[in-house]
Amino acid sequence: MSDTITVTASALESRGEPSLRPSHEADIELMTVPSVLGRESGERDPLLLRDKIISDAELDKLRTRRSKNPKLAAFYEAQNEHIGNLLKPLAVHTTDAQKEEEDMALKVKIAVNVSFAANIILAGVQLYAAISSLSLSLFASCIDAVDPFANLLLYLSHRFSSRADEMKWPAHGSRFETIGNIVYAFIMGAVNLILIVMSIQELATHKGGEETKTFHLIPLVCVCISWAVKFSLFLYCYAIRKSSSQVQVLWEDHRNDIFVNGFSILTNAGGAKLRWFIDPLGATIIALAVMGVWTKTAYEQFTHLAGITAPTEYVNMVTYKAMTFSEDIKNVDTVRVYHSGPDYIVEVDIVLDPEMPLWKAHDIAQDLQDQIEALPNVDRCFVHVDHEVDHKPEHRKSK
C-alpha cells in the first residue's frame, strides 16, 4: 500500500499542531471526503472547518482565565489562523505572496545596503577604538564588526542566485544564498577562534605590574555609538527578517553585535577600573558566545541545504490545497515538502480517473503545479498523476 496522506484532527494534536476541532468530536479523515472544489468555482469548505473557528467573544472569555490556562487563548488563536490558511484559495495565496514580495523588495534592499554601508563605517570606527586602546574586549567587538567582506559575500551570492544561467544551474542557483550563509558563519567562527588564542596568551603571560589597565574614554564612546547604530539596524531587520534569508542572517549579525558591543564596553571599563584580567577574560567570553551562535546558524543552514522537511503545518496546508483543488482529484497519494536552500521543493502525487483524457489530466496537474509554485517560499513543485493507490511509493530509488 502506498503512503497515502491521511490527516486527522487527533494526528495534528499529536504532532503539536493546532487542532481542527474545538471539542471531543470524532476524528475527521480528510481522504474520505470527496473534493468538491475547482479553481474556477471559488473556495468552499467541504470539511466544514469554519465550524471549528473560535469566535472573538469566546477568545475574550478565555483570556480572562489566564490563571487556569494562560496558553489556551493563544492555542485557539493559532488554530483560527491555521484554518484560515487552509480555507484561503490558492489564487489568494498567490496574490498575497506576490504582493508581499513586491512590498518587501524595497525594504530588503534598504536593509542589505544600509547594513553594508554601516558595517564599513563602523568597522573603521571600532578598528580605531581597538588599536588606540589595545583592549582585547574592544578587539572582540571590532572583529565582529569588521565583516563588510562577509556582507559582500551574502550580497554577491544573492545576486548570483537571481541571475544564474538556467542551462548551467537548472535549479536557478536557489542554494547559493544558503552556501553563502554557511561560509559567512565559518568566517566568523574562525576569526573569533583567533581572538580566543590571543586572550589566553595574554592571561598566561601577564606578569605583575599594574592591577588595572588605562582607561580610554574616546574609544569607549566610539563603541557606544556603534552599539546604538547596530541596535537601530537590529530593530529594522527584525521586523522584516522572514522576508529573506539574507535579511535573516543580517538580523542575526546585528543581534550578535548588540551583545558583543555592550559586553565589550563593560569588560573594557572593568579592566580599567577594577582588575586587568577582566578585559581579556571578557574577550574570551564574547568570542565563545559568538562562535556558539554562528555554529547554530551554520547547522540550521546545513539542514536547509541537505533538504530537511518543511514544518508540519505547511505540509498540511499544501495537502489540503491539493485535495480541494479540483473535483476531478480522487485522492492525494503522497505529499512531500522539503528545503532546497532557503525555499521549498514540493512533490505531490494525485489520483485521477483512469479513463480521463490525457489533455485534461495534464491541464489539472499543470494548473496545480503553477498554483503551488506561486505559494510563499516554494521554489519548485512537481505533480505526479496516477490512476490508483495500490502500489509502492513512486520516486524512491531502490537500495
N, C-alpha and C positions, 0 to 999 in steps of 0.2 A: 504493500500500500504506500502511496506517495505521502510526502509530508504536507498534507492538506492543512491550510491555515484555518484554525478554529479559535475564535476569540470569545471568551465568555466573561461575564461580569466577575465571577469568582477568580478567574485566571488573572484578570487585571489587578484585583486586590492582592493576590499572592505575590505579584511582582512589584508591589508598592506603587502601582499606578492608580490614578483616580478611578473610582468605580463608576459603572454606568447605571447604577441603581442606588436609590437613597434608602431602601428598606430591604427586608428579608424576602425579596421576590425570587421566583425561580430563575435559574441561570438561563440566559438567552444565547443560544448557539447561533452565531451570525450566519454560518454557512447553510443553515436550514431555511433561511428566509430568502425568497426569490428576489433578485434585483428588479426594481421597478423604475429605475431611473435612467433616462437617456440624457445626454448632454444638452440636447435641444429642448427637453421638456422642463428644465429647471430643477433645482434641488428639492427633493422631497424627503420624507422621514419614514422609510419602510420599517425601521426597528422601534419607532415611537420613542426616540431618545429625548425628544423635547419634554416628555412627561417626567423625565428624571432630573430636570433642571430645578434647582432650589431657588425659590424666589428671594428677592431682596429683603422682603419682610421677615422671612424665616432666617435669613443670614443675620439680620439685625438682632433677632432674638438669641441666636447662638453667640453673637459677640458679647452679649450681656452676661453670659455664663462662663466667662473665662476661668473662674476658679475651679469649675468642674472639668472642662476640657478646652484649654486655650487654643488647641490646634484644629478643632473641629470646623470652625468657620473658614479657616484657610484651606482646609481639605475640600470643602464643598465649593469654594470659590475656584479652586484649581479644577475640580470636576466640571463645573459650569463652563470654564474656558475650554477644557478638553472636548466637551460635547459640542461647543460652538465651532471649534476647528473641524470636527468630524462632519458637521452639517453644512459647513460653508462650501458652496460649489467650487469645483476645481477652477472654473473660469475666474471666480472671485479671488481664489488663492493666487492665481497667475497675475491678475491685475494688481493685487496688493503687493506682490513681490516686485513687479516691475516699477510700481510707484515708489516703493521703499528704496529700491536700488537707485532710482533717479534722485530721490530726495537726499539720500545719504552720500551720493557721489561727491558732491562739493565738500561736505563735512569730512569725509575720509581724506580727500585731497588736502584740506586745511590741516588736519591732524598730522598727516605724514610730512608735509612741507614745513609747517611751523615747528614740529618736533625736531626735524633735521636741522633747521636753522638755529633753533635754541640750543641743541646739543653742541653745535660747532662753537657758538659764542660762549656757552657755559663751560665747555672743555677748556678754552683758553683762560677763563676766569679762575677755574678751580686748579688748573695747572700752575698758574701764578701763585695761588694761595698755598699749594702744597710745596712748591720749590722755595718760596720765600720763608716758610715756617719750618720746613724739613720735618713735618709731622706725619707719621705713618698713618694715623687715622684720617688726616686730610688727603694723603695719597690714596687711601682706600676709596674715599668719595670721588677723588679725581679719576681713578681707574674706572670706576663705574660710570663716570660722566664722559670720559674720552672714548665714546663709541660712535662718532659720526660715520666711521667706516662701516660699522655694523648696520647702522641705519641705511647707509648707501647700499649695502648688500641686500637688505629687505626691499628697498625701492627697486633695484635692478631685477630682482627675482620676480617681483610683482609685474613689472613692465615686460619682462621677457615672457612670462606666462600668458599675458594678454595678447602678445604679438607672435607667439610661437608658430612656426611653419607646420601646417597640418600634415604635409607629406612626410616630414621628419619626426614630428611629435604628434601622433594621432590623437592622443588624449589632451591636446591643446595646452600642454605644459601645466596641467592642473596641480601637479605635485611640486612644482618649482618653489612656490611660496613655503610649503612645509619644509622642504630641504633647506631653504634659506633660514627659516626659524631655528632648525636644528644646528646649523653651522653657527648662527648667532649665539645660541646657548653655550656651545662648546668654546667659543672665543671668550665669553665672559667667565666661564669656569676656569680656563687656562690662565687668564690674566690674574684672577683672584688667588689661584694657587701660588703664583709667583710672589704675591704680596704676603701670603702666609709664611713662606720661607723667609722673606726679609724680616718679618715681625719676630719670628722665632730666633733668628740670628741676633737681632738687637737685644732681645730678652736674655739670651745666653751669653753675650759678650759684654754686657754692661758692667762697668767696674766703678763702684763707689761714686764719690763726687756729689754733685748736686742732687737733692731729693726731688726736685721738680724741674720741668722744662721752662723755657722762656715763653711768656705769653705774647702772642701776636694778634693785635686787635683787627687790623685791616684784612688779613687773610680770613679771619673768622667772620667778618662782615660779608666778605665775598661769598663764602659758603652759605651764609644765611640768605643772601639774595638768590643764590642758585636754588636753595630749598623752596623759596616762595614761588619761583618760576615753575619748578617741577611740580609743585602742588597744584598750580593752575592747570598745567597740561594734563596732570593725572585726572582731575575732575572732568575735563573736556573729553578725554579719551574713554573714561569710564562710562560716560553717557552713550557712546556710540561703539563700544567695544565689540558688540555682537554683529556689527555690520561688515566686518572684515577681519580675517585672521591677522592681517598686517597691523591693524589698529589694536587688536588684542595683545600682540607682542609689545607694541609701544606702550600700551597701558601698564603691562607688567613691568616694563622697564622704568616708567615713571614712578610706579609704586615702589619698586626697589630703591630708586634714587631718593625718595622721601625718607625711607628708613635709614639709608646709608648716610645721607647728608645730616639728618637730625642726630643720629648716634655719633657721627664723627665730630659734630660741634661739641657734644657733651664730653666725649673722651679727650678731645684736644684741650678743652678748658680744664678738665680734671687732671690731665697730665701736667698742665702749667700751674695749677693751684693746689693740687693735693699730692699725688705721687707720680713720678716719671713713668712707671710701668703701665699706668692706665692707658696711655696713648698707644703703645704697640699691642697691648692686650685688646684694646678696643678695635684696632685694625684687624686683628686675627678673628675676632667675633664677627665683625662685619663681613669679612671675606668668606668665612664658613657659612654664614647665613645666606649670602648671595649665591654661593655655589649650590647650596641646598635648593634654593628656589629655582635656579636655572636647570638643575638636574631634573626636577619635577617637570618643568616645562619641556625639556628635551624628551622625557619619557612620553608625555602626552602627544607630542608631535610625532614620535616614532609610532605610536599606536595608530595615528591617523594615516601615516604612510604605509603601515602594514595592513590596514584595512579593517579596523575594529568596527563592530556593528553600531548602527545608529541607536539612539535611545528608544526604548520600547514604545513610548508614546508616539514617536514619529513613525515607527513601523506600523503601529495600529492605525494611524491616520491614513497612510498610504494604502494599507489593506482595505480599509473601509471605502476609500475613494475608488479603488479598483472594483470592488464588489458592486457598488451602486452606480458605476459609470454608465452602464447600458443594460437594458433588459435582455439583451442577447447573451450576456455573460452568465453562464450557468453556475460556474464555480470559480473560485480563485484557489489554484492549486498550491502555489508557493510564492512567497514574497520575501525578498532579501534586500536590506538596505544597509550599506556599509560605506565607510570612509574611503575616499581616494584622494588623499591630500585633505584640504580643508572642507571639501564638499563631498556629496554622497553619490554612489553608484546604486541604482535601483534595478532589481531583477524581478519581474512579475510574470507568473505563468497563469494564463486564463484558459478556461474551458468553454468552447463554443459548440454549437450544433454540428455534428459530423457532416450533415448534408448542406451546410451553409456554403454559398458560392465563395470562391477564393477572393474575389474582389471585395466582398463585404467583410470577410474576416480580416483582410489586410487593412481596410479602412478603419475598422474598430480598433485594431491593435495600434495602428499608426496614430490615430487620434488620441488614444490613451497615453501612448508614449510622449506625444507632444505636450499633453496637459501636465503629466507628471514632471517632465523636464523643466517646465516653467515654474514649478514649486520652488520656494526658497531653499537654498543650499543643495539643490540637486544638480550634479554635473552631467550625468548621462543616465538614461533609462533604457532598459531592454525588455521588450514584451514578447513572450513566447506563447504561441497559440497551440492548444491541444484539443482533443475531442473526447478524452476520458481521463479519469484519475487513477485507474488501476494499473499503475506502472511505477517503476523505480524513479526516484527524482532525477530530473534532467540536469545537464551541465555539471555532472560530477565525474571527475576523472577517476578511472579505476586504479586502485593501488594494490 
